[in-house]
Amino acid sequence: MDMTRRAALAAGASVAVAGAAAAPASAQTRWQIACAYPDNNYFTRTLRQMATDIEAATNGRLAFQLHTNGSLLPMPQIKRGVQQGQVQIGEILLSAYGNEDPFFELDGIPQLARSFDDAKRLMTLTRPFIEERFNRQGLSLLYLAPWPPSGFYTNTPLTSLEGLRGSRLRTYNAMTNRFATLIGAVPTLVQAAEVPQAFATGVVNAMVTSATTGVDSSAWDYARIFTPIGFTYTKNAIFVNRRAFQALSAADQAAVRTAAAAAETRGWAAAADAQTSQEAILGQRGMTVAQPTPAMLAEMDRVSATMVTEWLAKAGEEGTRVINAYRART
C-alpha cells in the first residue's frame, strides 16, 4: 500500500474515533482494528471472531472494521496508533517492545518456556505487570495468545549452533538480536511480511521463527530445512485504547471483556493445533522437518542461561520475583 493510501486510511480511522466519541449512547460506535497478519493466520481469525462476538453481544451498538496484513498500520506503528487514537484495537508481538520494558520481552528468552503449560504459567505471572504498564500508556490489555514454538529455517542441515555462525539471521526483536550475537550470527531485523524478499535479495540466509510464519511467508520458496527447537513461545498482545473503552457503557465493556476472554482461550488452542498442522504443511511443500540434536539443545540451554541473567539485570527485584516463582513451579 502506498503512503498516500495508508495516510488516507489512518486519517479516516481518526475521524471515526472522533465521531465515536461524540455519538450518543444509542448510536452505533464503529471501531477500527489494526492487525499485521494475513487473513488466514489463526491470530487474525481469532481477532475477527472476537469482533463478531462483541457485535452480537452488544446488538450492533459496537461494530468493527478489521484491517489485516498491515494494510492500515504496519506492525511497528500499531501500538502507537492505538495510543494516539488512530485505531481503537491493535495486535502486536509483545516481545518486539522490550526496549520499552523488560516485562514485554521475557517470553522472548530462548528455552525459558519449554511447553505451552510453561508459557501459560509465565503469562499468569507476568500479566499483572504487563497490564499495569499498558494502563500507564493509555491502553487496556484485552488478551494474550501465544505463537507455536519456533525453529530454525536453513538451506543446509543444522546439527549445532555453530552452523549458524556467520549467517545473516533474520531477527524480529531485541531478544533474537541478542541470541544471534551470542552465537556469532549477524542479526538482521526483518518484519514478517518482508521475509521472502529479504531471503530473495540475500539480506538474510537463515531465520528463527514459528512454522506458522513459515507457512504465511511460503518458506519452501527460500529455505529447504526447518528444525523445530522449541525456541520460544512468544505471545501477541491484543489491546484497546483506554479512553475509547471507558467511554462504553458498563454493559458493553463487560461484553468486550467476555469476548476477549473467549478469544484468549481460542488463541491458545489454535496455537497448539498450529504446532503440528503448520509443520505438516511445510513437509507437504517439500521442506525437510528435521529434529534438533542433543548437542544443539545443550548449546541452547547455555545461551538461555546467559540471556536470563542479562534480563534479570534489567528487570530488577520484580523480575527476580517472577523468575523465582516461575522456576519454583517448573
TORVOVEX-934046 format. One line per 10 residues: number of its first residue (from 1); their letters; for each residue x, y, z of C-alpha. Coordinates in nm, 3 decimals. Layout:
residues N
NUM> A> X:Y:Z | ...
***
This chain:
residues 330
1> MDMTRRAALA> 0.000:0.000:0.000 | 0.146:0.340:-0.089 | 0.193:0.608:0.176 | -0.084:0.827:0.036 | -0.337:0.545:0.065 | -0.218:0.449:0.413 | -0.232:0.810:0.530 | -0.586:0.843:0.397 | -0.697:0.529:0.578 | -0.533:0.643:0.901
11> AGASVAVAGA> -0.697:0.984:0.871 | -1.033:0.817:0.814 | -0.980:0.600:1.120 | -0.902:0.909:1.330 | -1.223:1.073:1.212 | -1.408:0.757:1.311 | -1.259:0.782:1.660 | -1.375:1.139:1.698 | -1.719:1.054:1.564 | -1.749:0.761:1.802
21> AAAPASAQTR> -1.663:0.978:2.099 | -1.926:1.234:2.002 | -2.201:0.984:1.922 | -2.491:0.938:2.162 | -2.501:0.613:2.359 | -2.785:0.475:2.147 | -2.597:0.517:1.819 | -2.362:0.265:1.668 | -1.998:0.304:1.763 | -1.759:0.180:1.495
31> WQIACAYPDN> -1.408:0.084:1.596 | -1.104:0.023:1.380 | -0.875:-0.276:1.441 | -0.517:-0.290:1.313 | -0.359:-0.632:1.261 | -0.029:-0.719:1.092 | -0.111:-1.077:0.989 | -0.279:-1.231:0.681 | -0.647:-1.321:0.677 | -0.584:-1.695:0.714
41> NYFTRTLRQM> -0.348:-1.664:1.011 | -0.505:-1.801:1.330 | -0.433:-1.476:1.515 | -0.639:-1.288:1.258 | -0.918:-1.543:1.271 | -0.926:-1.523:1.650 | -0.940:-1.145:1.641 | -1.216:-1.144:1.380 | -1.424:-1.388:1.585 | -1.387:-1.165:1.891
51> ATDIEAATNG> -1.518:-0.870:1.692 | -1.812:-1.078:1.570 | -1.890:-1.192:1.924 | -1.886:-0.834:2.056 | -2.112:-0.709:1.778 | -2.362:-0.984:1.861 | -2.343:-0.928:2.239 | -2.398:-0.552:2.202 | -2.678:-0.590:1.946 | -2.468:-0.395:1.698
61> RLAFQLHTNG> -2.407:-0.097:1.924 | -2.036:-0.166:1.882 | -1.915:-0.258:1.532 | -1.569:-0.309:1.385 | -1.361:-0.271:1.074 | -1.062:-0.507:1.074 | -0.754:-0.404:0.874 | -0.533:-0.712:0.821 | -0.181:-0.773:0.693 | -0.054:-0.430:0.796
71> SLLPMPQIKR> -0.284:-0.263:0.542 | -0.367:0.031:0.768 | -0.069:0.041:1.003 | 0.246:-0.172:0.977 | 0.337:-0.371:1.289 | 0.587:-0.118:1.432 | 0.322:0.157:1.422 | 0.024:-0.031:1.565 | 0.087:0.025:1.935 | 0.145:0.397:1.889
81> GVQQGQVQIG> -0.158:0.413:1.660 | -0.383:0.277:1.936 | -0.229:0.509:2.195 | -0.291:0.810:1.972 | -0.646:0.704:1.881 | -0.585:0.635:1.512 | -0.740:0.293:1.578 | -0.915:0.157:1.885 | -0.778:-0.201:1.894 | -0.441:-0.333:1.791
91> EILLSAYGNE> -0.237:-0.652:1.798 | 0.140:-0.670:1.839 | 0.415:-0.919:1.906 | 0.473:-0.813:2.265 | 0.841:-0.907:2.278 | 0.914:-0.660:1.997 | 0.863:-0.385:2.257 | 1.128:-0.498:2.502 | 1.303:-0.164:2.461 | 1.007:-0.008:2.645
101> DPFFELDGIP> 1.004:-0.250:2.937 | 1.180:-0.579:3.022 | 0.848:-0.746:3.108 | 0.736:-0.710:2.748 | 1.022:-0.932:2.627 | 1.054:-1.202:2.892 | 0.885:-1.465:2.678 | 1.142:-1.392:2.406 | 1.420:-1.563:2.602 | 1.500:-1.891:2.421
111> QLARSFDDAK> 1.414:-2.212:2.603 | 1.276:-2.032:2.909 | 0.933:-2.182:2.835 | 0.955:-2.537:2.701 | 0.587:-2.619:2.662 | 0.251:-2.450:2.634 | 0.197:-2.521:3.003 | 0.521:-2.339:3.084 | 0.418:-2.050:2.860 | 0.081:-2.023:3.033
121> RLMTLTRPFI> 0.243:-2.017:3.378 | 0.478:-1.745:3.263 | 0.183:-1.547:3.126 | -0.003:-1.576:3.457 | 0.299:-1.446:3.648 | 0.375:-1.157:3.415 | 0.024:-1.048:3.321 | -0.026:-0.806:3.615 | 0.298:-0.628:3.525 | 0.202:-0.606:3.158
131> EERFNRQGLS> -0.146:-0.477:3.240 | -0.008:-0.214:3.478 | 0.240:-0.090:3.220 | -0.024:-0.080:2.947 | -0.254:0.119:3.176 | 0.017:0.382:3.222 | 0.041:0.408:2.844 | -0.331:0.470:2.791 | -0.407:0.110:2.691 | -0.613:-0.175:2.833
141> LLYLAPWPPS> -0.497:-0.531:2.770 | -0.771:-0.749:2.622 | -0.594:-1.083:2.586 | -0.265:-1.262:2.527 | -0.221:-1.550:2.284 | 0.093:-1.750:2.201 | 0.280:-1.843:1.888 | 0.368:-2.208:1.842 | 0.725:-2.299:1.942 | 0.970:-2.178:1.681
151> GFYTNTPLTS> 1.265:-2.327:1.498 | 1.542:-2.259:1.251 | 1.499:-2.220:0.875 | 1.814:-2.300:0.678 | 1.928:-2.437:0.345 | 2.184:-2.676:0.493 | 2.143:-2.933:0.773 | 2.192:-2.784:1.120 | 2.348:-3.009:1.384 | 2.478:-2.739:1.619
161> LEGLRGSRLR> 2.454:-2.366:1.670 | 2.799:-2.341:1.519 | 2.626:-2.397:1.186 | 2.466:-2.053:1.222 | 2.793:-1.871:1.293 | 2.843:-1.601:1.032 | 2.493:-1.642:0.890 | 2.271:-1.340:0.827 | 1.998:-1.439:1.072 | 1.657:-1.279:1.041
171> TYNAMTNRFA> 1.551:-1.138:1.377 | 1.230:-0.973:1.496 | 1.301:-0.833:1.842 | 1.584:-0.742:2.079 | 1.598:-1.095:2.220 | 1.652:-1.262:1.883 | 1.910:-0.991:1.806 | 2.096:-1.078:2.124 | 2.070:-1.450:2.055 | 2.221:-1.400:1.710
181> TLIGAVPTLV> 2.507:-1.201:1.857 | 2.578:-1.462:2.124 | 2.609:-1.743:1.868 | 2.819:-1.542:1.624 | 2.549:-1.478:1.363 | 2.474:-1.139:1.209 | 2.135:-1.016:1.339 | 1.913:-0.861:1.071 | 1.578:-0.716:1.175 | 1.309:-0.803:0.918
191> QAAEVPQAFA> 0.932:-0.777:0.960 | 0.736:-1.095:0.884 | 0.575:-0.954:0.569 | 0.920:-0.873:0.426 | 1.083:-1.214:0.487 | 1.052:-1.360:0.134 | 1.209:-1.053:-0.022 | 1.485:-1.049:0.239 | 1.580:-1.407:0.151 | 1.550:-1.344:-0.223
201> TGVVNAMVTS> 1.784:-1.046:-0.209 | 2.036:-1.207:0.026 | 1.962:-0.973:0.315 | 1.918:-1.286:0.529 | 2.000:-1.652:0.467 | 1.858:-1.809:0.784 | 1.588:-1.732:1.037 | 1.428:-1.850:1.356 | 1.050:-1.831:1.375 | 0.739:-2.047:1.402
211> ATTGVDSSAW> 0.606:-2.290:1.145 | 0.303:-2.061:1.120 | 0.515:-1.770:0.997 | 0.691:-2.013:0.765 | 0.359:-2.109:0.608 | 0.241:-1.747:0.593 | 0.559:-1.649:0.407 | 0.582:-1.963:0.183 | 0.916:-2.061:0.337 | 0.955:-2.351:0.090
221> DYARIFTPIG> 1.037:-2.088:-0.174 | 1.355:-1.981:0.005 | 1.453:-2.247:0.264 | 1.495:-2.624:0.248 | 1.505:-2.730:0.614 | 1.301:-2.646:0.924 | 1.446:-2.757:1.257 | 1.185:-2.711:1.532 | 1.371:-2.648:1.853 | 1.106:-2.500:2.081
231> FTYTKNAIFV> 1.299:-2.174:2.065 | 1.029:-1.962:2.231 | 0.656:-1.945:2.294 | 0.627:-1.572:2.237 | 0.288:-1.405:2.276 | 0.086:-1.146:2.096 | -0.090:-0.877:2.297 | -0.431:-0.752:2.187 | -0.530:-0.423:2.349 | -0.770:-0.133:2.329
241> NRRAFQALSA> -0.740:0.243:2.361 | -0.826:0.302:2.726 | -1.029:0.620:2.673 | -1.235:0.461:2.397 | -1.301:0.156:2.616 | -1.404:0.363:2.917 | -1.644:0.564:2.700 | -1.852:0.248:2.652 | -2.143:0.164:2.879 | -2.073:-0.080:3.162
251> ADQAAVRTAA> -2.270:-0.349:2.978 | -2.072:-0.304:2.657 | -1.742:-0.301:2.847 | -1.844:-0.633:3.001 | -1.929:-0.770:2.655 | -1.582:-0.675:2.530 | -1.413:-0.839:2.828 | -1.618:-1.158:2.791 | -1.542:-1.186:2.421 | -1.173:-1.116:2.485
261> AAAETRGWAA> -1.153:-1.395:2.744 | -1.308:-1.637:2.496 | -1.064:-1.519:2.227 | -0.771:-1.588:2.458 | -0.891:-1.946:2.511 | -0.933:-1.994:2.135 | -0.593:-1.842:2.068 | -0.412:-2.087:2.295 | -0.598:-2.382:2.144 | -0.522:-2.262:1.791
271> AADAQTSQEA> -0.153:-2.226:1.872 | -0.134:-2.584:1.997 | -0.307:-2.707:1.683 | -0.077:-2.498:1.462 | 0.232:-2.658:1.611 | 0.159:-2.982:1.427 | -0.061:-2.867:1.138 | 0.175:-2.597:1.014 | 0.482:-2.818:1.041 | 0.292:-3.074:0.834
281> ILGQRGMTVA> 0.226:-2.814:0.565 | 0.598:-2.731:0.549 | 0.669:-3.100:0.494 | 0.396:-3.134:0.233 | 0.551:-2.844:0.044 | 0.883:-3.026:0.021 | 1.073:-2.894:0.320 | 1.264:-3.131:0.546 | 1.139:-3.110:0.905 | 1.450:-3.212:1.099
291> QPTPAMLAEM> 1.496:-3.289:1.467 | 1.740:-3.095:1.686 | 2.045:-3.284:1.807 | 2.121:-3.324:2.180 | 2.431:-3.110:2.127 | 2.222:-2.826:1.985 | 1.976:-2.845:2.272 | 2.262:-2.830:2.523 | 2.403:-2.523:2.346 | 2.059:-2.362:2.357
301> DRVSATMVTE> 2.045:-2.419:2.733 | 2.374:-2.237:2.780 | 2.267:-1.940:2.570 | 1.933:-1.928:2.753 | 2.105:-1.915:3.093 | 2.313:-1.619:2.977 | 2.008:-1.434:2.848 | 1.809:-1.494:3.168 | 2.097:-1.346:3.371 | 2.107:-1.043:3.142
311> WLAKAGEEGT> 1.730:-0.998:3.166 | 1.736:-1.011:3.545 | 1.992:-0.730:3.550 | 1.739:-0.512:3.363 | 1.420:-0.624:3.537 | 1.534:-0.572:3.895 | 1.357:-0.701:4.203 | 1.022:-0.754:4.028 | 1.191:-0.962:3.762 | 1.372:-1.172:4.020
321> RVINAYRART> 1.045:-1.248:4.198 | 0.882:-1.357:3.872 | 1.171:-1.583:3.767 | 1.196:-1.739:4.114 | 0.821:-1.807:4.119 | 0.833:-1.949:3.768 | 1.125:-2.178:3.842 | 0.965:-2.295:4.166 | 0.678:-2.442:3.965 | 0.872:-2.557:3.657
***
